[in-house]
Amino acid sequence: MTKLHKIVVVGGGAGGLELVTKLGDTLGKKEQAHITLVDKNRTHIWKPKLHEIASGSMDSGEHELDYIAQAHWHHFQFRIGAMKALDRVQKTITLESYFDENGQQVTPEQVVDYDTLIICVGSLSNDFGTPGVKENAFLLENQMDAKKFHANLINACIRAHYQPESIRAGQLHVAIIGAGATGVELAAQLHRSTRELVSYGLDRINPQKDIQVTVIEAAPRILPALTEDLSFATQQLLHQLGVNVLTGAKVCEVNNKGVLFSDGGFLDSELVVWAAGVKAADYLKDIAGLETNRLNQLVVLQTLQTTRDENIFSFGDCSSCPWPSANGGKGGFVPPRAQAAHQQASHMYQQIKRRLAKKPLKPYQYKDFGSLVSLGKFSTVGSMMGGLIGNNLMVQGYFAKIMYLSLYKMHELAIHGFSKVFLETIARLITKRTEPLVKLH
């Protein structure tokens, strides 16, 4: 009996899940390869949706995907556990034991064999060693983080409503450190959801006076990775919503009362979210002798192979992939965006097929289709086509919102197919009419 080629994908984020689903539907279904997905969580949520869960504008239960069910339906195997070690000689990875929320062990330490290993574990927040962040700030790295912040926000509002004394300065202020897409989108969503929450009988809270959302950015402008025009348009919209924007503000400490700046200034805020900077997980740093950069990202070739092992590939936020300039210049690196992970997953699928057929691998070339930032129901702004044309095409309003929503639909189509996505979309539209506009628990 011919031994099946073992393909192990570590990381069930957007790119990893799309890849194993496609591999399972083809190679797995035809028993041409054995496909395994490894992830430390049981369920998947599209990471760009985390700010909606945090603000309460989306019920995560309606959008969660169960890895075990997906594996059953799409002909791959799922193993739960965080990767903690890699043996390139024996071609094995070791997974940590998995414990439930009560601290009880569910699975023991596991060793998984591979012939082809693909690492796409995404990124984590980078606090740059800022004092107090780990103890006093909320992160938005996964759905548990988002749910935790939302629960604390709800409790803070209810507490303020029932307390006998007046609301303290900063008690219902939210400081969001980092004005990238996540920070800006969260700020806009919170403006709406906090006012919806107060309208459900919490009349002792004055949303105009007591609730304040502030976005803090160390760079001279918000959305520093995007164009100046897009940054300016977004900041104007935030101002119209009543969101405070502080630029050129460097945070030196976060304590339980608020945020301290390097110039000695202080912002009262008992709810602080850290959304500034990303890096790959610390355990990837020089793992098994593989080359990594200062952000712990695995350095890969344009084929998505790691530089020191042709049997190990990496893509998404945890990898540093070259992006050559179209005109022959120095170029740069593929940015950590959802569209990049989607493109790389599709390219990786073709690479696997070529690898099994013993054909030469092809280089990956990132195609920048622009950037979109959602400000909830108020607006969506963005630039289309990105680096494909000389000047970015600015888009705003309803058209931009449709384009933003289509990004998520593309992800859903890749993992579910048209029929299921169509039916679930209709079901969500119907149930939405019978539920509160903001999640209250």
N, C-alpha and C positions, 0 to 999 in steps of 0.2 A: 504494500500500500504506500503510495506517495505521501511523504510528509508535507503537510500544508505549511506555507510560509506564514510566520507569526508576525502580525502587525499590531503594535501596541501604541495607542495614542494616550498620552498623559495630559489631561485637562479637558473638561467638558464644557468649555465656554463656547462662544458663538462659532469660532472657526473649528475647534475640535469636534464639536457635536455635528456640525454640517459634514465634516470629513468622514467620521465613522458611519454616519447614516448613509452616505453615498457609497462608501466602501461595502457596508453590509448589504445594501440593496443590490449590489452587483457581484463583487467577489465573494462575499459571505454567503449570499443566497445560492450561488452556483458552486459553493464549496471549493473555490479556487484559492482561498486564503482564510486564515483564522484571525478575526479582528477582535481586539479587546480595547475597551475604553476604561481609563482609570481616572477617578475624581474623588476628592475628599468630601464631597457633598452628595446627597441623594437626589437632589433636584436641580434643575437649571432654570435660570431667569436671564434674559438678555440684559447684559450689564448696562447699556444706555438707558434702561428703564428704571434703574435703582432710585433715581431722584424722584420719580413718580410714586414709588412705594414709600419713600421717606416722607414725602409731603402728604401722603394719604389720598392722592388723586387716582391711584390705581390699586386694585385688590390683587395682591400677588398670587392668590389662589387660582385666579382665572387664567394666569399666564405661566404658571409653573409647569415644567415638564419633568416627569419621573424617569430617571435614567434606566431603571430596571424594565419598565414597560417599553420604553423606546428601544432598548436592546432586544427585547422579545419580538417586537414588531418588525425590526429591521436587521435581524440576523447578525448581531454582534454580541459579545459578552461584556458585562459590566462588572468591574471590581471597585469596591469602595475603599478609600484609604489615601492618605497623602504620601507621595513618593519621598523617601528619606535617603536613599542610597542608590548608586548606579555602579554596576560592575561591567565594564566594557569588554573584559576578557571572556567572562562567562556569558555575556549578553543577558544579564538579568537586572531587574530593578527590584528594590525592596520597598514595601508599603508599610506605613505605620499601622499599629492596631487602631481600630475605629471604636470610639466610645460614644454612647448616647448622651443626651442632655443631663442625665442623672449620674453620669460618670461610670456607668456600667459598660464593660467591654462587650462589643457586638461582634467584631471580627478580630482574629489574632493577626500578628505580623505576617505578611504574605510576601512570597518571592514569585515574580512573574518573568517568564522567559520571553525573549523577542528575537526576531531576525531583523526587523526594521522598527526602530523606535522614533516616535514623533512627539516632541515636547512642545506643548502650547498651553501653558498654565497661566497665561495672562500676566497682569501686573498687580502690584500692591501700592498703597500710599507711601510716599516718601516724606517723612517729617523733618528730614535734614538735621536730626538731632535736637530739634527745638524743645526746650524744657516744658514739661507739663502737657504735651500733646497726648501722650499715651494715657495719662491719668484723667484728663479733663475735656478732651475733645472727642466727638463722634467721627468715625470714618464711614465711608460708603464703598467698601470693598466687595460686599456680597449682600444677599437678601436679608441675612440675619442682622447685619449692621443697619440696613435701611429700616427694618421693622423695629429695631431697638430705638432708633432716633424717633420714629413716628410715635411709638408708645410713650416715650418721655415727653414729646411735644404735647400729646393729648393730656397726659397727667399734669403737666405744668399749667395748662389752661384751666383744667378742672380745679386744681389746687388754688389757683389765683382767684377763681370765681367764688369758692367757698371760704377762703380765709377771712377772718374777722378784720384784720388790718388792711390798709390800702396796699395796692400793688407796688412793689419796690422798683426802684430804677434798675433796669436791666433784667428784671425777672422774666419778662416775656420777649426779650430781645434775642434774635438769632444772628450770630456772627458766622459768616461763611468765609473761611480763609482759602483763597484760590479762586480766581475769576476765569478759569478755563470753562469749557462747555458744561461740565458737571455743576460747578458752582453757580454759574449764571442761570442754568435751567432750574436748579433747585430753588434759587431765590425767587424766580418768577412763579413757580408752582406754589411756594409757601405763601406768597402774597394772596393768592386766591384761596388756598385750603384753610389758612388760619381764619380768614373772614367767614368762610362757610361754616367752620367749626363753631365760632362765636355765635353765629346766627341760630344755632340749635339750643337756645335757652341760656347761654352763658352771658347774660346781659350786664353783669357787673364789670365786664371787660370792654373797654373802649378800644376797638381795633386801630383807630387813627392815632391814639395817644399811647396806648399800652404795648401794642405789638409793633416791633420794628425789625426789619431785615436789613443787614448790612453785608455787602460783599467787599472783601479785602484782597487787594492784589499788590504784590511787590513791584511788578513791572509798571512802566508809565501808563499803560492802558489795559483794559480788560481784553479777554480773548487774545493774548499776545501772540499766539501761534497763527492767527488768522489775519486777514487784511485790515488795514486801518479803517477803510470805509465800513466794513462789517462791524468792527469794534465800535466805531462811533455810533452807528445806527442802533446797535444793541444797547449801548449805554443810554442813549436818549430814551429808548423804550422803557428801560429799567427806572429811569428818573420819573417817567410818566406814571409808573405803577407805584411810586413812593418808596422804591428800594434805594437805600443809601449805597453809594459806591465810593470806596477809598482806593485810590491808585497811588503807586509809589510809597506804599505803607509796608514796612518790613516788620514782621512779627518776631519778637524775641522770646516771648513766654506766653503760655496759656495757663491761667489758674482757675479756681472754682468760682471766681467772680467775673472773669472776662479775659480780655486780650491786652497784653502789654506790648507796646511798639518800641523799636530801637531808639526813637527820638524822645522817649520818656512819656509819650501819650498813653492813655488807657481807655479802652472801650468796655463799658459795663455790658455784660452779656452772660447769662447763665446757661445758654445753649450755644455751643460752639461746634461747628462742623469743619473738619480739616479736609480740604479738597485740592491741596497744592502739591503738585509733583507726583510722579510715579516712578517705581523701580520694580525690577523683577525680584522674586523671593530670594531671601538670603541663602537658602540651601543650594541655589544654583551657582553660587560663586565658585568658579573653578571646579565644579563637580566632576569627579573622576578624571581630572586633568583637561577637561574641555575648556576652550578659550571663552572668557567672558569679559565684559567691559566694566566700567566703574558703576554702572547701574545694575550689575549682576545679570545683564542680558547675555544670552548665548550668541556668540558671534558666528554668523552663517555666511555661506557663499550665496551667489545668486540662484543656485540650484536648491536653496534652503537646507543644504547639508551643513552640519557643523564643520568647522575648519579642520578638526583633528580626528574626525571619525565619519567615514562615508556611510555608515549604517545608522547614524543618528541625525535626524532632521529637527528643525525647530521653526516655528513661525508665530506670528501674532506679537503681542506686547512684550513677551519674554525673550524675543530675539532681536538682534541687531542685524538687519538685512540691508545691504547696499542698494542705493537708488541712483544709478548713473544718470548724469545729465544728458538730456536729449541732444544737446548741441556739442557733446564731447567734452564738457567742462568737468570739474571735480565731482559734482553731484553731492549727494548726502545719504541719508538713511530713511527707510520707509517709516512714516509716522505711525504712532500707536493709535490707529483709528479702526472703527468697526468695519469700514469698507475695505481696509487693508487685510484684515483677518478673513473676510469673506472671499476676497480675490485669492489670497494665499491658500485657503482651503481648497478652492477649485483647482488651483495649479498643483497643489500637493496630491490631489486625487490622480491627476494625469501623470505625475512623477512616479507614483506607486505602480501604475499600470505599465509604464515604461521600464521601471526597475524589474518587475516580475518578468517582462518580456526580454530582459537583458538588452534594452536599447539605451542609447545615450540620454542623459537627463538634459532638460532644457532650462535656460535661465529664466527667472521670474522678473517681470518688469511691472512695477507698480503704476497703475493708471489713476491719477488724481481726478475724481469727479466733483471736487469741491467740498464745501462744508456747510452744514445746516445747524442752526441753534434754535431750539424750540422754547418759546416763552409762554407755554401753556395755551390757554384759549385766547390769549391776547394777541399773539403774533408769532410768526416764525420768520427768521431772517437767515440769509445764506448767500454763498457764491457758488455758482454752478460751473462745471468744467475745470475749475482749478487751473492746473498747469498745462492743460491741453490747448489753451488759446492764449494769446498775448495779454488780453485784459480779462479779468474775472467778470462774469455776468452776475450782477447783484439781483437777488430775488427776495421778495418779501410778501407777507400776507398769505392769502389762501393758497396760491400756487406753491409757495415754499412749504406750507404746512402739509399739502398733499405729498410733496416730494419727501418730506421728513417721515411721514407715516409709511411711505412705500419702502423705506429702508427696513423697517421692522417686518413688513409683509414679505419682503424678499427672504429674510431670515426664516420666517415661519414656513414659507413655501419650500425652502431647502430641507427642512427637517420633518415636515408633515405632508406635503403634497397639496394640490389645489383643493380637492374635495373637503378635506378636514379643515383647512384654513377658511374656506368659504362658509361652512356650516358654523364653525366656532365664532367667526366674525358676526354672523347674523344673530347668534345666541347672545353675544355680548351686547349688541345694540338693543336687543329686547330687554334683557335683565337690567341694563343701565337705567331704564326709565322707571324702575321700581325700587331703586336703591338710592341712598344719600349720595350727594355729589362728592363728599369726602368720607373716607373710611374712618369710622369712629371707634375702632378697637384695634 
